[in-house]
């Protein structure tokens, strides 16, 4: 399974001004994130303190990831980076000496 490191950012122009409405929006997103963690699609998630940005780490197919990210659109935008494990990078390094 492919592993991804993602940074995310909430679009401030789409966030409700009222506290109650904003709380409802955040609560809904937190439930979706918790569900992804429970199902093993997300292994780590965090929000930078005092900001509306953060990060997420997960493993899934490209198609499943694209479907998941669309659930947050247009409120959240993502930068997605596919990552390699230490063993995969060691294999790359070894290939350089062959």
C-alpha positions in Angstrom: 0.0 0.0 0.0 1.3 3.5 -0.8 2.0 5.8 2.1 1.3 9.6 1.9 2.3 12.6 4.0 -0.1 15.4 3.5 -0.4 19.0 4.7 -3.8 20.5 4.8 -5.2 24.0 5.2 -8.8 25.2 5.8 -10.0 27.9 3.4 -10.8 30.9 5.8 -13.2 32.3 3.2 -15.4 29.2 3.6 -15.4 29.0 7.4 -18.6 30.3 9.1 -18.1 33.4 11.2 -20.5 32.3 13.9 -19.0 30.1 16.7 -21.8 27.5 16.7 -21.8 27.0 12.9 -18.0 26.9 12.9 -18.1 24.3 15.7 -20.5 22.2 13.7 -18.2 22.3 10.7 -15.1 21.3 12.7 -17.0 18.6 14.5 -18.2 17.1 11.3 -14.6 17.0 9.9 -13.3 15.5 13.2 -15.8 12.7 12.9 -14.6 11.9 9.3 -11.0 12.0 10.4 -11.7 9.7 13.4 -13.5 7.3 11.1 -10.4 7.2 8.7 -8.2 6.5 11.7 -10.5 3.7 12.9 -10.5 2.1 9.5 -6.7 2.4 9.2 -6.6 4.8 6.3 -5.1 7.5 8.4 -2.3 6.6 10.9 -1.4 10.1 12.2 -3.2 13.5 12.1 -2.4 16.8 13.7 -3.5 20.5 13.7 -0.8 23.2 14.2 -1.6 25.1 17.4 -3.3 28.4 16.7 -3.7 27.8 13.0 -6.1 26.2 10.6 -3.5 24.0 9.0 -2.0 20.7 9.9 -0.8 17.3 8.6 -2.0 13.8 8.0 -0.2 10.5 7.3 -2.0 7.5 5.7 -1.7 4.5 3.6 -4.2 3.7 0.9 -4.6 3.4 -2.9 -4.4 6.6 -5.0 -8.1 6.2 -5.9 -9.2 5.8 -2.3 -7.1 8.7 -1.2 -8.6 10.9 -4.0 -12.1 9.9 -2.9 -11.4 10.7 0.8 -9.9 14.1 0.0 -12.9 15.1 -2.1 -15.1 14.7 1.1 -13.4 17.8 2.5 -13.6 20.0 -0.6 -14.1 23.0 -0.9 -13.4 23.7 2.8 -9.9 22.1 2.9 -7.0 22.0 0.4 -4.2 19.4 0.6 -0.6 19.1 -0.6 0.0 15.3 -1.0 3.5 13.7 -1.0 4.0 10.0 -1.6 6.7 8.8 0.7 9.1 5.8 0.8 10.1 3.8 3.8 13.7 3.5 5.1 13.9 0.1 3.6 12.8 1.4 0.2 15.3 4.2 0.3 18.1 1.8 1.3 17.3 -0.3 -1.8 17.6 2.9 -3.9 21.0 3.6 -2.2 22.2 0.0 -2.8 21.3 0.3 -6.5 23.7 3.2 -6.8 26.6 0.9 -6.0 25.8 -1.9 -8.3 
